[in-house]
Amino acid sequence: DESDEEGDNMKVFRFHLNNLLKAFGGIMTRYLHLAQILRHKICSDPILKQMCPSYPVPASALHSLLVNAETAMQREIKGFISACIAESDKPKDKRNSRRHHMSMDQSQLDVERGIFSLGIHGGNPEEGVSWKKVSRANIVELPSGQFVSEVLFPRTNTDPEVRHALTFRRSISRWSHEISEGRRELALCSGEDTSAPMYNNPVEEGALVYMDNIIQRTLLPEMQDEAVNAVIHFLERPDAFDPIANDVFTRYPHHTVQVEAEMSVACQALYTSTRPIFMALHRLPTGGEMYLSLVTMLEHAMLTFISRMKQRVGEVCQGKAAFSLLEDQRGSPTPLSQSMERRKAFTLLQRIYNDEIDVDDAAATAEPTQIGNILPLAPSENDTRSRRAALGAADGKGSFERELSHLVVLTKFNEPMSFEKSTLCSDEELMKASCLANSLLRVASLLEEQLRSRAGGWEKSSKIKAIRDLESAIKTIRFHGLRVAKFCRMEMLIQTARRMSEICMSSVLQAEDAVRLPTCVNNLGEYLATSSDNIREAGGNAVAAYTFSSLEQYIPHYLMQTCRIMAGGEKPITLNGIEALDRTGSVLYRDLKGATSFENSFWSEEDAANSFEMSAIFISLMESSQKDLENHYRGNPNQFSDTDYQLMFAFNGPRRRGDPRRFNLLKSKMKTERGN
């Protein structure tokens, strides 16, 4: 915000400098035309050539005039720049001190010049306000340096700083180039010898060289010191990557608003300390010595950040059950991790943070390249249906099944103790992980936005090796952000599966007197609601949406797995128990929908309707009679797998006695009927 305020104040300085350069450019153009006419007249008229012995070389006539005029202009421009630049160590502290003294002097002056002062003034009342009494005629007569120090700075309430050199460099560089091109065209059309020493040796250094020397001598070391030291200072804090408290849930208790979670202090320090360097990068000539020096500063700051970032990712993820499912011991992604990257939710997450137009479903996490606009994902006012339809199909064909094939370990509900032995995240650890994912993805997006020049020329500068290394460092930060985001989603799947694995062990499934819900169902609903608020507070809506993505498919699948275990187990189940399973599906649908009722949620109404309907039908088959089960199979032979149908035919339910041979006979009979 402070840099934006300074940029607005510098508009006045740029306006006056541009007018000064425009006036000097017009004068120099007239001098060049005068020299061109005179040289042409002398060379074409022998009589005039004899009358002008002061020009022994007619092709160089008025050369000294042009040199003296340009030297005077360069001095005037350097005076303007010198007044705007102060090579001090702490200009902002100096500015605050000066503003304080100015405010004190002004208050004393108002008291002394009030209506009760009787015209008696202490000291000199003209000090500090002399620029207000300068007439327009006097202002015009002021030298450029004095005009800046006595008029512009008091009016804008700013102070000279060495950083202002970057503000003026592009205009002065363009002006110097135009003057050089004009002199070159004059030499070309008049036949002047450009190899002569007097043509190539300037009398004194120009304004551009003067300014570049200041930038290289004073500004670059100052920027390097601020960038590197600020990043290291915040990285050494114990809460460098911890979540920052957000009071949005106190101000908006219905928690349906868009939550913009703050980045961690380390990521904020990286962005704020490198932003001035990025702004300077686009104002310097591409590929020059100062340009490459700035790129080296940025790379050093980012590599320092990446080294601490990797340690933090290891502290958050290492030793957790979710991380062991995503990466092997060598750190390579598992087939499950690759399947997660092919899901639509992963593509949407990249689009939100990377601002991409089109991300391939199978794209590698470390190689996102295409850039574009963020597509809207907000749900409607009366439902949580998101706008995923605008992005094409919800998922690739069989993507959920491919991902599910690598998660067989989560559906072994008859071995619930295997989950207890695994290391799971607490609520605080999950908040830290979501904050880390959001912070890394956001800072990578902001850094890449700063790196890509809005004024063009990115394609040319991206060919420089140093820029490619810088872009690679930003991709590394994004890669680890996506890595932690996948960890959060896998942790949510494991936590949900662990709680739902307790359903098949609940005694309410054998209840004869009443229909009661298993205790773990209410626990799961509370966990989903609490986790939704915590993750959105620490990591924002985007990370929360990805963490809860596809739960509308997994919860019905876990519920059907519970039915399979009960149908193939030794424990009986009553009609009240089957009704409890059916109500469990309804309650979990309501709880999950409530937990994902926020802006930009990845909730899919179509997937939820299909999945929960399939689980409800599968549960209803447990209470059907043998005849109703056979009729259902005749009408819907492909609704479930043959293994599920065979399990249901062998199940001893409240209204039927299981007989697996009847399924084989019915299947053979239907095959014979189709053949006839």
C-alpha positions as CSV (number, residue, x, y, z in Angstrom):
1,D,0.0,0.0,0.0
2,E,2.8,2.4,0.8
3,S,4.5,1.7,-2.6
4,D,1.2,2.4,-4.3
5,E,0.9,5.7,-2.5
6,E,4.5,6.6,-3.5
7,G,3.7,5.7,-7.1
8,D,0.7,8.1,-7.1
9,N,2.9,10.9,-5.7
10,M,5.5,10.3,-8.4
11,K,3.0,10.9,-11.2
12,V,3.6,14.6,-10.7
13,F,7.3,14.2,-11.1
14,R,7.0,12.0,-14.2
15,F,4.6,14.6,-15.7
16,H,7.1,17.5,-15.2
17,L,10.1,15.3,-16.4
18,N,8.2,14.2,-19.5
19,N,7.3,17.9,-20.3
20,L,11.0,18.8,-19.8
21,L,12.2,16.0,-22.1
22,K,9.5,16.9,-24.7
23,A,10.6,20.5,-24.7
24,F,14.3,19.6,-25.0
25,G,13.5,17.1,-27.8
26,G,11.7,19.8,-29.8
27,I,14.7,22.2,-29.4
28,M,17.1,19.5,-30.4
29,T,15.0,18.6,-33.5
30,R,15.1,22.2,-34.6
31,Y,18.9,22.4,-34.1
32,L,19.3,19.2,-36.1
33,H,17.2,20.6,-39.0
34,L,19.2,23.9,-38.9
35,A,22.5,21.9,-39.1
36,Q,21.1,19.8,-42.0
37,I,20.1,22.9,-44.0
38,L,23.4,24.7,-43.3
39,R,25.5,21.7,-44.3
40,H,23.5,21.1,-47.4
41,K,23.8,24.8,-48.4
42,I,27.6,24.9,-47.8
43,C,28.3,21.6,-49.7
44,S,26.0,22.5,-52.7
45,D,27.0,26.2,-53.1
46,P,30.8,26.8,-53.8
47,I,30.5,30.5,-53.3
48,L,28.9,30.0,-49.8
49,K,31.6,27.5,-49.0
50,Q,34.3,30.2,-49.7
51,M,32.3,32.7,-47.6
52,C,32.3,30.3,-44.5
53,P,35.9,29.6,-43.7
54,S,35.0,28.8,-40.1
55,Y,33.6,25.4,-41.3
56,P,36.7,23.7,-42.8
57,V,34.7,20.4,-42.8
58,P,31.2,21.4,-44.2
59,A,29.8,18.0,-43.3
60,S,30.4,18.8,-39.6
61,A,29.1,22.3,-39.5
62,L,27.4,23.3,-36.2
63,H,28.7,20.2,-34.5
64,S,30.0,22.1,-31.5
65,L,26.6,23.8,-31.3
66,L,24.8,20.5,-31.1
67,V,27.3,19.2,-28.5
68,N,26.9,22.3,-26.3
69,A,23.1,22.2,-26.6
70,E,23.0,18.5,-25.7
71,T,25.4,19.0,-22.8
72,A,23.3,21.8,-21.4
73,M,20.2,19.6,-21.7
74,Q,21.9,16.7,-20.0
75,R,23.0,19.0,-17.1
76,E,19.4,20.2,-16.7
77,I,18.1,16.7,-16.6
78,K,20.8,15.6,-14.2
79,G,19.8,18.5,-12.0
80,F,16.2,17.3,-12.0
81,I,17.3,13.7,-11.2
82,S,19.8,14.7,-8.5
83,A,17.1,16.7,-6.7
84,C,14.8,13.6,-6.8
85,I,17.4,11.1,-5.6
86,A,19.0,10.9,-2.1
87,E,21.6,8.4,-1.6
88,S,20.8,7.8,2.1
89,D,20.6,4.6,4.2
90,K,17.1,5.1,5.7
91,P,15.2,7.6,3.6
92,K,11.8,6.5,5.0
93,D,12.9,7.2,8.6
94,K,14.2,10.5,7.5
95,R,10.9,11.3,5.8
96,N,8.8,10.5,8.8
97,S,11.0,12.7,11.0
98,R,10.7,15.6,8.5
99,R,6.9,15.2,8.3
100,H,6.7,15.4,12.1
101,H,8.8,18.6,12.3
102,M,6.8,20.1,9.4
103,S,3.5,19.4,11.2
104,M,4.8,20.9,14.4
105,D,6.1,24.0,12.6
106,Q,2.8,24.5,10.9
107,S,0.8,24.2,14.1
108,Q,3.0,26.8,15.8
109,L,2.7,29.0,12.7
110,D,-1.1,28.8,12.8
111,V,-1.1,29.9,16.5
112,E,1.2,32.8,15.9
113,R,-0.7,34.1,12.9
114,G,-4.2,33.8,14.5
115,I,-6.6,36.7,14.9
116,F,-5.3,37.3,18.4
117,S,-1.7,37.4,17.5
118,L,-1.9,41.2,17.0
119,G,0.4,40.9,14.0
120,I,3.4,39.8,16.2
121,H,5.3,36.9,14.6
122,G,8.0,34.9,16.2
123,G,10.8,33.8,13.9
124,N,10.5,33.7,10.2
125,P,6.9,32.9,9.1
126,E,7.9,32.3,5.5
127,E,9.9,29.1,6.4
128,G,8.2,25.9,5.3
129,V,5.6,27.7,3.2
130,S,7.7,29.7,0.8
131,W,6.6,27.6,-2.1
132,K,3.0,28.7,-1.5
133,K,4.0,32.3,-2.1
134,V,6.1,31.7,-5.2
135,S,4.4,33.3,-8.2
136,R,4.0,31.5,-11.5
137,A,6.6,33.7,-13.1
138,N,9.1,32.9,-10.4
139,I,8.4,29.2,-10.7
140,V,9.2,29.3,-14.4
141,E,12.5,30.9,-13.7
142,L,13.6,28.3,-11.2
143,P,16.2,25.8,-12.2
144,S,14.9,22.2,-12.5
145,G,16.7,21.1,-9.3
146,Q,15.5,24.0,-7.3
147,F,12.0,23.6,-8.7
148,V,11.9,19.9,-7.5
149,S,13.2,20.6,-4.0
150,E,11.2,23.8,-3.3
151,V,7.9,23.1,-5.2
152,L,7.3,19.5,-6.1
153,F,8.4,17.8,-2.9
154,P,6.5,20.1,-0.5
155,R,3.4,19.8,-2.6
156,T,3.4,16.0,-2.7
157,N,4.7,15.6,0.9
158,T,7.4,13.3,-0.2
159,D,11.2,13.1,0.1
160,P,14.0,12.4,-2.3
161,E,14.9,8.7,-2.5
162,V,17.3,6.7,-4.6
163,R,14.5,4.4,-5.6
164,H,13.0,7.2,-7.7
165,A,15.8,6.6,-10.3
166,L,13.9,3.6,-11.5
167,T,10.8,5.7,-12.1
168,F,12.6,8.1,-14.5
169,R,14.9,5.7,-16.2
170,R,12.6,4.5,-19.0
171,S,11.7,8.0,-20.1
172,I,15.3,9.2,-20.0
173,S,16.5,6.1,-21.9
174,R,13.9,6.6,-24.6
175,W,14.8,10.3,-24.9
176,S,18.5,9.6,-25.1
177,H,17.9,7.0,-27.8
178,E,15.8,9.5,-29.8
179,I,18.6,12.2,-29.6
180,S,21.2,9.7,-30.6
181,E,19.1,8.5,-33.5
182,G,18.5,12.1,-34.7
183,R,22.3,12.8,-34.7
184,R,22.9,9.5,-36.5
185,E,20.4,10.4,-39.2
186,L,21.9,13.9,-39.5
187,A,25.4,12.4,-40.0
188,L,24.1,9.9,-42.5
189,C,22.3,12.4,-44.7
190,S,25.1,15.1,-44.5
191,G,28.0,12.7,-44.9
192,E,29.6,13.5,-41.5
193,D,32.4,11.2,-40.4
194,T,31.1,9.4,-37.4
195,S,34.4,7.7,-36.7
196,A,36.0,11.0,-35.7
197,P,37.0,11.3,-32.0
198,M,35.0,14.5,-31.6
199,Y,31.8,12.7,-32.7
200,N,32.1,9.7,-30.2
201,N,33.7,11.4,-27.2
202,P,31.1,13.2,-25.1
203,V,32.1,16.2,-23.0
204,E,30.7,14.8,-19.8
205,E,28.6,11.8,-18.8
206,G,25.0,11.9,-19.8
207,A,21.9,11.8,-17.6
208,L,21.3,8.1,-18.3
209,V,24.9,7.1,-17.4
210,Y,24.7,9.3,-14.3
211,M,21.5,7.6,-13.2
212,D,22.7,4.0,-13.9
213,N,25.8,4.7,-11.8
214,I,23.6,5.7,-8.9
215,I,21.4,2.6,-9.4
216,Q,24.4,0.3,-9.5
217,R,26.3,1.9,-6.7
218,T,23.6,2.6,-4.2
219,L,20.2,1.2,-5.1
220,L,21.1,-2.4,-6.0
221,P,23.0,-3.1,-2.8
222,E,20.2,-1.6,-0.7
223,M,17.6,-3.7,-2.5
224,Q,19.7,-6.8,-2.1
225,D,20.1,-6.2,1.6
226,E,16.4,-5.7,2.1
227,A,15.3,-8.7,0.1
228,V,17.7,-11.3,1.5
229,N,17.8,-10.1,5.1
230,A,14.0,-9.7,5.3
231,V,13.4,-13.2,4.0
232,I,15.9,-14.7,6.4
233,H,14.5,-12.7,9.3
234,F,11.0,-14.0,8.9
235,L,12.1,-17.5,8.1
236,E,13.8,-17.8,11.4
237,R,10.6,-17.0,13.3
238,P,9.0,-20.0,15.0
239,D,5.6,-19.1,13.4
240,A,7.0,-18.5,9.9
241,F,4.6,-20.9,8.2
242,D,1.8,-21.0,10.8
243,P,-1.8,-19.8,10.1
244,I,-2.7,-16.2,10.9
245,A,-5.9,-15.8,12.9
246,N,-8.9,-14.5,10.9
247,D,-12.0,-13.0,12.5
248,V,-14.2,-13.5,9.5
249,F,-16.2,-16.3,11.2
250,T,-17.0,-14.0,14.1
251,R,-18.2,-11.2,11.8
252,Y,-20.0,-13.6,9.4
253,P,-21.4,-16.5,11.5
254,H,-23.2,-18.1,8.6
255,H,-19.8,-18.8,7.0
256,T,-21.1,-18.6,3.4
257,V,-18.9,-15.7,2.4
258,Q,-15.7,-15.9,0.4
259,V,-12.8,-16.4,2.8
260,E,-9.4,-15.0,1.7
261,A,-7.0,-16.6,4.1
262,E,-3.8,-14.6,4.7
263,M,-0.5,-16.0,3.6
264,S,2.0,-17.1,6.3
265,V,4.4,-14.4,7.4
266,A,7.3,-16.1,5.6
267,C,5.4,-16.1,2.3
268,Q,4.3,-12.5,2.8
269,A,8.0,-11.5,3.5
270,L,9.1,-13.2,0.3
271,Y,6.5,-11.4,-1.8
272,T,6.9,-7.9,-0.2
273,S,10.7,-8.0,-0.2
274,T,11.0,-9.1,-3.8
275,R,8.3,-7.0,-5.3
276,P,10.5,-3.8,-5.6
277,I,13.1,-5.9,-7.4
278,F,10.5,-7.3,-9.8
279,M,9.3,-3.7,-10.5
280,A,12.9,-2.6,-11.1
281,L,13.5,-5.6,-13.3
282,H,11.1,-4.4,-16.0
283,R,12.5,-0.9,-16.0
284,L,16.1,-2.0,-16.8
285,P,17.5,-3.1,-20.2
286,T,16.9,-6.8,-20.7
287,G,20.1,-8.9,-20.4
288,G,22.2,-6.0,-19.1
289,E,24.6,-6.2,-16.1
290,M,22.1,-4.6,-13.7
291,Y,19.3,-6.7,-15.0
292,L,21.2,-10.0,-14.4
293,S,22.3,-8.7,-11.0
294,L,18.6,-8.2,-10.0
295,V,17.8,-11.7,-11.3
296,T,20.6,-13.1,-9.2
297,M,19.2,-11.3,-6.1
298,L,15.7,-12.8,-6.7
299,E,17.1,-16.3,-7.2
300,H,19.1,-16.1,-4.0
301,A,16.1,-15.0,-2.0
302,M,13.9,-17.7,-3.5
303,L,16.5,-20.5,-3.0
304,T,16.8,-19.4,0.6
305,F,13.0,-19.6,1.0
306,I,12.8,-22.9,-0.8
307,S,15.4,-24.6,1.5
308,R,13.3,-23.6,4.6
309,M,10.0,-24.4,2.8
310,K,11.1,-28.0,2.1
311,Q,12.0,-28.5,5.8
312,R,8.5,-27.2,6.7
313,V,6.8,-29.5,4.2
314,G,8.7,-32.4,5.7
315,E,7.7,-31.5,9.2
316,V,4.0,-31.3,8.3
317,C,3.8,-34.4,6.0
318,Q,6.5,-36.9,7.0
319,G,5.4,-39.8,9.1
320,K,1.7,-39.4,8.3
321,A,-0.5,-42.1,6.8
322,A,-1.8,-39.8,4.1
323,F,1.7,-38.9,2.9
324,S,2.8,-42.6,2.8
325,L,-0.1,-43.2,0.3
326,L,1.0,-40.4,-1.9
327,E,4.8,-40.9,-2.1
328,D,7.1,-43.8,-1.7
329,Q,10.2,-43.8,0.5
330,R,12.3,-42.3,-2.4
331,G,9.9,-39.4,-2.7
332,S,8.4,-40.5,-6.0
333,P,4.7,-40.1,-6.6
334,T,2.6,-43.2,-6.2
335,P,0.0,-44.3,-8.8
336,L,-2.6,-42.9,-6.4
337,S,-1.0,-39.5,-6.5
338,Q,-0.9,-39.6,-10.3
339,S,-4.6,-40.6,-10.4
340,M,-5.5,-37.7,-8.1
341,E,-3.8,-35.3,-10.6
342,R,-6.2,-36.5,-13.3
343,R,-9.3,-35.6,-11.3
344,K,-11.2,-32.5,-12.3
345,A,-10.9,-31.0,-8.8
346,F,-7.1,-30.9,-9.1
347,T,-7.5,-29.1,-12.4
348,L,-9.8,-26.5,-10.8
349,L,-7.4,-26.0,-8.0
350,Q,-4.6,-25.1,-10.5
351,R,-6.9,-22.8,-12.4
352,I,-7.8,-20.8,-9.3
353,Y,-4.2,-20.3,-8.2
354,N,-2.4,-20.3,-11.6
355,D,-5.1,-18.2,-13.4
356,E,-5.0,-20.7,-16.2
357,I,-7.3,-20.9,-19.2
358,D,-6.9,-24.6,-19.8
359,V,-5.1,-27.2,-17.7
360,D,-4.8,-30.7,-19.1
361,D,-6.2,-33.2,-16.7
362,A,-3.1,-35.3,-16.9
363,A,-0.7,-32.4,-16.7
364,A,2.3,-32.8,-14.4
365,T,2.2,-30.7,-11.2
366,A,5.6,-29.2,-11.8
367,E,4.9,-28.1,-15.4
368,P,1.8,-25.8,-15.5
369,T,2.3,-23.4,-18.4
370,Q,-0.8,-21.9,-19.8
371,I,-2.2,-18.7,-18.3
372,G,-5.6,-17.1,-18.5
373,N,-8.6,-15.9,-16.5
374,I,-10.1,-17.5,-13.4
375,L,-13.3,-19.2,-14.2
376,P,-16.3,-18.7,-11.9
377,L,-17.0,-21.5,-9.4
378,A,-19.5,-19.8,-7.1
379,P,-22.6,-21.8,-6.2
380,S,-26.1,-20.5,-6.7
381,E,-27.9,-18.6,-3.9
382,N,-30.4,-21.4,-3.1
383,D,-28.1,-24.4,-3.5
384,T,-24.5,-25.5,-3.3
385,R,-24.4,-26.5,-7.0
386,S,-21.2,-25.1,-8.3
387,R,-20.6,-23.9,-11.9
388,R,-18.4,-26.8,-12.9
389,A,-20.7,-27.4,-15.9
390,A,-19.1,-24.5,-17.5
391,L,-15.8,-26.3,-17.4
392,G,-16.9,-29.4,-19.3
393,A,-17.5,-32.8,-17.9
394,A,-17.3,-33.3,-14.2
395,D,-14.5,-35.9,-14.5
396,G,-12.9,-38.0,-17.1
397,K,-14.5,-41.4,-17.7
398,G,-13.4,-43.9,-15.0
399,S,-11.3,-41.3,-13.1
400,F,-13.1,-42.0,-9.8
401,E,-12.7,-45.8,-10.3
402,R,-9.0,-45.4,-11.1
403,E,-8.4,-43.4,-8.0
404,L,-10.6,-45.8,-5.9
405,S,-8.6,-48.8,-7.1
406,H,-5.5,-47.5,-5.2
407,L,-7.5,-46.9,-2.0
408,V,-8.4,-50.5,-1.2
409,V,-6.6,-50.2,2.1
410,L,-9.2,-47.6,3.3
411,T,-12.2,-49.9,2.7
412,K,-11.0,-52.8,4.9
413,F,-13.6,-51.9,7.6
414,N,-13.3,-55.3,9.1
415,E,-9.8,-54.3,10.2
416,P,-10.5,-51.0,11.9
417,M,-7.4,-51.2,14.1
418,S,-5.2,-50.6,11.1
419,F,-6.4,-47.0,11.0
420,E,-5.6,-46.5,14.7
421,K,-2.0,-47.6,14.2
422,S,-1.5,-45.1,11.4
423,T,-0.4,-41.6,12.3
424,L,-3.3,-39.1,11.6
425,C,-3.3,-35.3,11.7
426,S,-4.9,-33.5,14.5
427,D,-7.1,-30.4,13.8
428,E,-4.2,-28.1,14.5
429,E,-1.9,-30.0,12.2
430,L,-4.5,-30.1,9.4
431,M,-4.9,-26.3,9.7
432,K,-1.2,-25.8,9.4
433,A,-1.0,-28.0,6.4
434,S,-3.9,-26.2,4.7
435,C,-2.3,-22.8,5.5
436,L,1.0,-24.0,4.0
437,A,-0.7,-25.2,0.8
438,N,-2.6,-21.9,0.3
439,S,0.5,-19.8,1.1
440,L,2.8,-21.6,-1.3
441,L,0.3,-21.6,-4.1
442,R,-0.6,-17.9,-3.7
443,V,3.0,-16.7,-3.4
444,A,4.0,-18.7,-6.4
445,S,1.1,-17.1,-8.4
446,L,2.0,-13.6,-7.2
447,L,5.7,-14.1,-8.0
448,E,4.9,-15.4,-11.5
449,E,2.6,-12.4,-12.1
450,Q,5.4,-10.0,-11.1
451,L,7.9,-11.9,-13.2
452,R,5.8,-11.6,-16.4
453,S,6.1,-8.1,-17.7
454,R,2.9,-6.2,-18.3
455,A,4.6,-4.0,-20.8
456,G,5.6,-6.9,-23.1
457,G,8.9,-8.3,-23.9
458,W,8.4,-11.4,-21.7
459,E,9.0,-13.8,-24.6
460,K,12.4,-12.2,-25.3
461,S,13.5,-12.1,-21.7
462,S,12.3,-15.7,-21.0
463,K,15.0,-17.0,-23.3
464,I,17.7,-15.8,-20.8
465,K,19.0,-18.7,-18.7
466,A,18.8,-16.6,-15.5
467,I,15.1,-16.0,-16.1
468,R,14.5,-19.6,-16.8
469,D,16.2,-20.5,-13.5
470,L,14.0,-18.0,-11.7
471,E,10.9,-19.4,-13.3
472,S,12.0,-22.9,-12.3
473,A,12.3,-21.7,-8.7
474,I,8.7,-20.4,-8.8
475,K,7.5,-23.7,-10.2
476,T,9.2,-25.5,-7.4
477,I,7.3,-23.4,-4.8
478,R,4.0,-24.2,-6.7
479,F,4.8,-27.9,-6.9
480,H,5.2,-28.2,-3.1
481,G,2.0,-26.2,-2.6
482,L,0.1,-28.7,-4.8
483,R,1.9,-31.5,-3.0
484,V,0.6,-30.3,0.4
485,A,-2.9,-29.7,-1.0
486,K,-3.1,-33.4,-2.1
487,F,-1.9,-34.3,1.4
488,C,-4.8,-32.4,2.9
489,R,-7.3,-34.1,0.6
490,M,-5.9,-37.6,1.4
491,E,-6.0,-36.8,5.1
492,M,-9.7,-36.0,4.8
493,L,-10.4,-39.2,3.0
494,I,-8.6,-41.3,5.7
495,Q,-10.3,-39.4,8.6
496,T,-13.7,-40.0,6.9
497,A,-13.0,-43.7,6.3
498,R,-11.7,-44.3,9.8
499,R,-15.0,-42.9,11.3
500,M,-17.2,-44.8,8.9
501,S,-15.4,-48.0,9.6
502,E,-17.0,-48.0,13.0
503,I,-20.5,-48.3,11.6
504,C,-20.3,-52.0,10.9
505,M,-19.2,-52.6,14.5
506,S,-22.0,-50.7,16.1
507,S,-24.6,-52.5,18.1
508,V,-27.5,-50.4,16.7
509,L,-27.4,-52.6,13.5
510,Q,-28.7,-55.5,15.7
511,A,-31.3,-53.4,17.5
512,E,-34.8,-54.9,17.7
513,D,-36.7,-52.2,19.6
514,A,-35.9,-48.9,17.8
515,V,-34.0,-47.2,15.0
516,R,-30.9,-45.4,16.2
517,L,-28.0,-43.9,14.4
518,P,-24.5,-45.1,15.2
519,T,-22.5,-42.6,17.3
520,C,-19.7,-42.4,14.8
521,V,-22.2,-40.9,12.2
522,N,-22.8,-37.9,14.4
523,N,-19.1,-37.7,15.1
524,L,-18.3,-37.6,11.4
525,G,-20.8,-34.8,10.8
526,E,-19.3,-32.7,13.6
527,Y,-15.8,-33.4,12.2
528,L,-16.8,-32.3,8.7
529,A,-18.3,-29.1,9.9
530,T,-15.4,-28.2,12.2
531,S,-12.8,-29.1,9.6
532,S,-14.6,-27.0,7.0
533,D,-14.4,-23.9,9.2
534,N,-10.8,-24.6,10.3
535,I,-9.4,-25.2,6.8
536,R,-11.2,-22.2,5.3
537,E,-9.9,-20.0,8.1
538,A,-6.3,-21.2,7.7
539,G,-6.1,-22.0,4.0
540,G,-9.0,-20.3,2.3
541,N,-12.0,-21.5,0.3
542,A,-9.9,-23.0,-2.6
543,V,-7.9,-25.4,-0.4
544,A,-11.0,-26.3,1.5
545,A,-12.9,-27.0,-1.7
546,Y,-10.2,-29.3,-2.9
547,T,-9.8,-31.0,0.5
548,F,-13.6,-31.9,0.5
549,S,-13.8,-32.7,-3.2
550,S,-15.3,-36.1,-4.2
551,L,-16.5,-36.8,-0.6
552,E,-20.0,-36.9,-2.2
553,Q,-18.7,-40.0,-4.0
554,Y,-16.6,-41.6,-1.3
555,I,-19.1,-41.5,1.6
556,P,-21.8,-43.5,-0.4
557,H,-19.0,-45.9,-1.4
558,Y,-17.9,-46.3,2.2
559,L,-21.6,-46.9,3.1
560,M,-21.9,-49.6,0.5
561,Q,-18.7,-51.2,1.8
562,T,-20.3,-51.3,5.2
563,C,-23.3,-53.2,3.7
564,R,-20.9,-55.7,2.0
565,I,-19.2,-56.4,5.3
566,M,-22.5,-56.9,7.1
567,A,-23.9,-59.1,4.3
568,G,-20.8,-61.3,4.3
569,G,-20.2,-61.3,8.0
570,E,-21.5,-63.5,10.8
571,K,-23.3,-60.8,12.8
572,P,-27.0,-60.6,11.9
573,I,-28.7,-57.3,11.0
574,T,-32.3,-56.4,11.8
575,L,-34.8,-54.3,9.9
576,N,-34.1,-51.5,12.3
577,G,-30.4,-51.9,11.6
578,I,-31.0,-51.6,7.8
579,E,-33.2,-48.6,8.4
580,A,-30.4,-47.1,10.5
581,L,-28.0,-47.5,7.5
582,D,-30.5,-45.8,5.2
583,R,-30.9,-42.9,7.6
584,T,-27.1,-42.7,7.9
585,G,-26.9,-42.0,4.2
586,S,-29.5,-39.2,4.5
587,V,-27.8,-37.6,7.6
588,L,-24.3,-37.7,6.0
589,Y,-25.6,-36.2,2.8
590,R,-27.1,-33.3,4.8
591,D,-23.9,-32.9,6.9
592,L,-21.6,-33.0,3.9
593,K,-23.7,-30.5,2.0
594,G,-23.7,-28.2,4.9
595,A,-19.9,-28.4,5.3
596,T,-19.4,-27.6,1.6
597,S,-21.9,-24.7,1.4
598,F,-19.4,-22.0,0.7
599,E,-18.3,-20.0,-2.3
600,N,-16.3,-21.8,-5.0
601,S,-17.0,-25.2,-3.5
602,F,-16.3,-28.2,-5.7
603,W,-19.5,-29.9,-4.6
604,S,-21.1,-31.7,-7.6
605,E,-24.9,-32.1,-7.3
606,E,-24.9,-34.7,-10.1
607,D,-22.3,-36.9,-8.5
608,A,-23.9,-36.6,-5.1
609,A,-27.3,-37.5,-6.4
610,N,-26.1,-40.5,-8.4
611,S,-23.8,-41.9,-5.6
612,F,-26.2,-41.5,-2.7
613,E,-29.0,-43.0,-4.8
614,M,-26.9,-46.0,-5.6
615,S,-26.1,-46.6,-2.0
616,A,-29.7,-46.2,-1.0
617,I,-30.7,-48.9,-3.6
618,F,-28.0,-51.2,-2.4
619,I,-29.1,-50.8,1.2
620,S,-32.7,-51.5,0.2
621,L,-31.7,-54.8,-1.4
622,M,-30.8,-56.1,2.1
623,E,-34.4,-55.9,3.3
624,S,-36.0,-57.2,0.1
625,S,-37.5,-60.6,-0.2
626,Q,-35.9,-63.3,-2.4
627,K,-38.6,-62.7,-5.1
628,D,-38.1,-58.9,-5.0
629,L,-34.3,-59.4,-5.2
630,E,-34.7,-61.6,-8.3
631,N,-37.0,-59.1,-10.0
632,H,-34.6,-56.3,-9.3
633,Y,-31.7,-58.3,-10.9
634,R,-33.8,-59.1,-13.9
635,G,-34.6,-55.4,-14.5
636,N,-31.1,-54.0,-13.5
637,P,-28.4,-56.6,-14.1
638,N,-25.7,-54.1,-14.7
639,Q,-26.5,-51.7,-11.8
640,F,-24.1,-53.5,-9.5
641,S,-21.3,-56.0,-10.1
642,D,-21.9,-59.7,-10.2
643,T,-19.9,-60.0,-7.0
644,D,-22.3,-57.6,-5.2
645,Y,-25.4,-59.5,-6.5
646,Q,-23.9,-62.8,-5.5
647,L,-23.2,-61.4,-2.1
648,M,-26.8,-60.2,-1.8
649,F,-28.3,-63.6,-2.9
650,A,-26.1,-65.3,-0.3
651,F,-27.1,-62.8,2.5
652,N,-29.4,-64.0,5.2
653,G,-31.7,-61.0,5.6
654,P,-34.6,-60.3,7.8
655,R,-37.0,-61.2,5.0
656,R,-35.1,-64.0,3.1
657,R,-32.8,-66.9,3.6
658,G,-29.6,-66.6,1.5
659,D,-29.0,-69.1,-1.3
660,P,-26.0,-68.3,-3.6
661,R,-27.0,-71.0,-6.1
662,R,-30.2,-69.1,-7.0
663,F,-28.1,-66.3,-8.4
664,N,-26.2,-68.6,-10.7
665,L,-29.4,-70.4,-11.9
666,L,-31.1,-67.0,-12.5
667,K,-28.1,-65.7,-14.4
668,S,-28.0,-68.9,-16.6
669,K,-31.8,-68.7,-17.2
670,M,-31.6,-65.0,-18.3
671,K,-28.7,-65.9,-20.6
672,T,-30.8,-68.7,-22.2
673,E,-33.8,-66.4,-22.6
674,R,-31.6,-63.8,-24.4
675,G,-30.2,-66.5,-26.7
676,N,-33.7,-67.6,-27.7
